[in-house]
Amino acid sequence: MTTQILELYHIRVRREGAVGVIQMDRPERFNALDVAMARDLRKAALQLARDPEIRCVILAGTDRAFCSGADLKYVREREHPEDFSYLQPEARPVEGGYGRSFKEILEYLHSTISEIRRAPKPFIAAVKGVAAAGGLGLAMACDLVFASDRAAFEWAYSKTSLTGAESTTFLLPRLIGLRRTMEMVFLNPRLTAQEALAWGLINGIFPFETFDQEVEAIAQRLARGPTRAWAITKALINEALGIDRLDSHMAKELRHLVEIAETPDFAEGLSAFFEKREPRFHGA
């Protein structure tokens, strides 16, 4: 039986028996996160992670997108100091510009990722469409990742001269190794579901038309399993992989991304993104 638990800002939370489902529901923005949505995603994840009656959690997006990370339109259009000269690529940014918005979004998102890794229950990422930048990190933080045959996975940070964040620089090398990680960073391939499976990014692929039902069936199976034993095993695996360092590493990711977001290269990358042209980076 389906029970609606929470109706938040572009976040829908429901319960299917012992399975909790968090759906990011902002399809017109490819489920990009502004501050309010990132805050409510964290609220939903914390509630389900700590609810003893929920034994497995599905984190899902919508048909076209799982999540595309921080909302660049929100970052660009949010109110800034009156001096807008720092928006020009050749200018020196003033304190409190783009970096401030990223900091607020990522603090919530990093907390959500940390909660997913610590949760004493399985988290499943259900990637039906694109997972990019912070959306990629959010999916990789889950215990299992399933994709539809229309899904795509992309690093994307480099398109606007951003550094990796949202756990990506920590988890990706552990999942796919150094060479594949550096390929994602430098060449930014847009991986199909089949390529992501071959690389070890995901656990399996289901047809788009039956994807939701297939993932829910797996979640229901897990919810009937020995979740107490799995919780202990998950904690041991986290320890073996050094996941206890994830929070401090994400703090470094946040600091560096905020710094790079105040540079002329990011201002140029952001302009190029919205003007749909190739950026002209200068390493500045």
N, C-alpha and C positions, 0 to 999 in steps of 0.2 A: 504494500500500500504506500502511495506517495504522500508525504507530508511536507508542506512548505514550512521551513523553519524560519528563514530570514529573507527579507526583501530589502537589500541595501542599494547603494549607489552603483548601478550597473553590475551588481553582484547578486546572483540568485543562489539561495542555499535550500536544498531539500533533502529529505530523508527517504530512502527506499529500504525499509526494514532496518537492518544494522549497517547499511551503507549510506554514507553521507556524500552528497554531490555539491560541489562548488562550481558554479558556471559564471565565467566572465562574459558579460552580455553587453558589449558595446560594438556591435558588428560594423557600424558606419565608420569607426576609427580603428578597425582591425584589433579591437580589444586593447588598444594602447592605454596606458595608465596615467591619469593625472593624480594629484595628491589625494583627492577624496576617494577615488577608486582604489588606489593603493592602500589607503587606510582601511577601507572596508574589506578588501581582500584579506588583509592581515587579521581583522576581526573575525571573519568567517573561518579562516584556517585555525586560529587559536581555539575557537569554540568547538569545532569538530575534532581537532587533535586531542582536546582535553575532555571530551564527552565520553564517559565510560560505556555508554550504550551504542556508540558508533565504533565499529570494529574495522572499517576500511573506508577510505575517502577517495573519491574521484575528483580530480581537478580538470575542468574542461573549459573550452572556449565555445565558439560558434562555428558555423559551417566553413566560412572562409579563413578564419584565423583562430589559433589558440591564444596567442598574445604576441604583440609586436614591441613589447617593452615600454619605456617611458614615452609619453605622448609629446612628440616634438612640436606639434602645433600649439599645444598648451604651453610648452616651455617658451616658444617664440612669442606668443601673444600675451603671456601673463604680464601684469603690471610690473614695470621696472623703474629704477631711478629716472629722474627727469632728463639726465644726460644720456641721450641715445647714441652718442658718437662711438661708443664702444662696440656697437653692432657692425661697424664697418671692418672688413678684413684687415686693413692696414692700421687700425687703431689698437690701443692698449685697453683691454676691458677694465671697467671699474668694478670694485668689490660689490658683491650682491647682485650680479646679473644672472646669466643662465645657470651658473653653478648652484645658486640658492635653490632654484626649482628642482634641479636634479637631486640635490641633497635631500630635500623633503620627500620626494618620491622614493628614492632608493633606500632611505632609512626604513620606511615601511616594508618595502619589498625584501630587503635583506633580512628583516625580522621574520617575515613570512617564510623565507627559504630556510632559515635556521630552525624554525618551528617544525617544518616538514621533516627535516633530517632528524630532529630529536623525538618526533612523535612516536609513541609506543604502538604504532599500528601502520599497516601499509598505506602509502599514498600512491595513486595511479595517475599519471598524466595522460589525458585522452586528447591527442593532437589530431584534430580533424582537418585543419587548414595549415596556415603558416605559423611557425614559431621562430621568432627572430629576436636578436639582442637579449633584453631582459626576459622575454618570453622563452628563449632558448634556455637561459639559466634556470628559470622557474621549472621548466619541464625536466631538465637534467637533475634537479634536486629531488625529484620524486623517486620512489623505490622502483617503480616499473613505468615504462613509457610505451604506449601503443599508438600507432599512427594509422590514419586512413590511407588508402592508395592515392589520395589527392594531396596529402600533406607535403610540406616543404620545411626545411631547416636551414637557417642562415645566421652567420655571425653578425653581420650588419653594422656593428659599431664603427668600423673603419670608414664606412661611407660618409660619415660626418666628422671624422677625426676624433672619435671618442675612444677611450680606453675600455677594455673589457671590465665588466662588473657583474653584479647579480650572480655571483658564484662561478661564472664561466671560466675564469682563469685558474680557479682551484679544481673544479670538478672535471672539466673537459680533458686535461692531460691524464687524469686517473681513469677516465672512461675510454678514450680513444688513442691515448699515447701522444708523445711529443710531436712526431712528424705530422700526424693528421691535425693536431691542434694548431700548429704553426701554419699549415695549409689553410685552415679556416680563417685564421687571423690575417694572413698576408694576401691570399687569393680570393677569399670570401666566396667560395662556391655556394650556390643555392642547391642544397642536397634534396633529392627526391626521397620519398619514404624508402624505396628500395636501396638507395645509396646509404641512407642513414642506418638501415639495418645491417648492411655489409660493413659499415664502419664501427658498429657496436654502440651507436647512439641510442637505439631503441630496441625493444624486445620483440615486437611483432607488428604485422600489418593486417588490417581488415578492410573489406570493401567499404567504400564510402556509404553505400546505401544501408548497410546493416551494422555500421560501426558502433553506434551508441548501444545497441543491444548486445553486441559481442563484448564490449568493455564492461557493461553492467553485469553480464554473466560471470566474467572473471572476478569482478569485485564481490559479487554475492558468494562465489566459491571461497574467496579469501576470508570473508566475514564469518564463514562457518568453520574456519580452520583454527589451529592452536595459536591464537593471537598473543597469548601471554608468552609462550615460548618464542614466537617470532619477534616480539618486542625486545627480549633479552638478546636474541641473536642479532637483530638489527643494531643494537647498541654495541655489541662486540665487533661487528663488521665496521661500524663507524670508527671505533677506536683503532682497529687495525689499519684503516685507511687514513688515519690522522684527521678525522672530521672534527675532533675537538679543537683544531686550529682554524676551522672554517670561519667562525665569527671574527677573529682577529684579522684573517685574510680579507674578508669582505669589508672590514673597516679600512684596510689599505686600498682596496678597489674603489671604495667610495671617495676617499681623499684624493686619489689620483684623477678620478673622473671629474670631480668638482673642479680641480685645478685646470684640467684640459678644456673643460667647458667654458673657461674664461679666456681662451686664447683666440687670436685671429683665425687660426686654421679651423676651429670649430664654427666660428661665425661664418666663414666661407662655406664650410660643409653644409651648414644649416640652410644658407641661402640657396646653394646649388640643389639641395634636396627638394625644396619647394619650387624652384624654377625648373626642375627636371632637366638639369644639365650636369656635365662632368665638373667636379670641383677642381679648383686650382690651389693645391696645397703648397705651402712654402716651408713646412717644418717649423712653424712659429706658433 
